[in-house]
Amino acid sequence: MLQRAKLLHEKAHANIHAILSARGATPDDKGSFMSTVHETVISVRSAVVGLIKGSLSSFASGEEGIIEAYDKAIQSNGDYGPIRVALEQQRSALIELVGETQRKAA
């Protein structure tokens, strides 16, 4: 599940990067500070205690923060073109993954 999340984020990043590059923009490749923190916490936790069922709810909570970032990006983007479509599709895929994670954690 965590591997799927990582692939989902990598695909989303590549998609937005391509759209922005095609428009002549220079995308920021660093990512957000909180996504880096989230990834680090999950990595450390899995290395120390393994990924136990309780880790899934923490993971889902971190991903919910990313969904909120998608919400803000969609709201601030008046463009109803490819960027908005991509953001909405990525958000939907992430919501599906979070729901699955929460069901497994329950």
N, C-alpha and C positions, 0 to 999 in steps of 0.2 A: 504494500500500500504506500509506504514511504517512497519507494522507487517510482511508483506511478505519479506521485505528487511532484517529485523532482523532475520527471520527464514532462509533466504538464506545465510546470513553470519554465522549463527550458524552451519548450515549444512556443509558449506565450511570448517569452522574451524575443525569440528569433522572429516571430510574426510581427510584433510591434516594431522591432528594429528595422525590418525590411520595409514596412510601410513608411516609417519616418525617413529612412534613407532615400526612398523613392521620391519623397517630397523635398529632398534637399536638406533635411535636418540632420544634426549630429546627435544621435541618441547617447544617453548616459549609460555606460556599461557596468557601473558600480552596483546598482540595485539599492534598495533602501537599507537604512541602518537596522530597522526592526526585522526585516527579512533575514539579515545576516545574523542577528541575535537569535532569532527563532531557529535557524538552521544549526547554529552552534550549540544551543541548548539541547536540541534533539540528538545531535551527534555525540555530545558528551554523555548524555543520559544513556544512550544505547551502548556506548563503550563501557560505562561503569556498571550499570545494573541490567543491561539488556532492555529491549523494548517490551515492557510488560503491558498488560491491558490498560492500566492507569495512565500510561504514556500516551495512549491514543486520544484521550480527552484533552490533554495538554496540546498535542499536535493539532487537533481540531480547533481548539481555541486560537492558536496562532494563525491558522489558516483563515479563521473568521476575521481576524484583523486585516488580512490581505483582501478579503471580500469587501470590507469597508473602504479600503483604498481604491478598489475598483469602482465602488459606488461614487466616491468623490471624483474620480477621473471621468466617469461617464457623465455626471452632473455638470462638471466644468467644461466638458467638450461640447460646444454647440454644433460641431461637425457631425452630420448624420451619415457621413461617408464611411470609408473603410476602417478608420481608426475606431469609431464608435461601434461598428458592427463587430470588429475583432475583440474589443473590450467586453462587449455584452456576451459574446460566445465564450470567451475565456472565463468570465465570471460564472456563467451557467455551469461550465465544466467543473469549476472549483466548488461550487455549491453542491453538486452531485457527489464529489469526492468527500467533502466535509460530512454530508449526510451519511454516507457509507461508513466513514470513520466513527461517527457518533453511534451508529447502530451497532458496530462491532464493539465499541467501548461499553455499551449498556449491558 
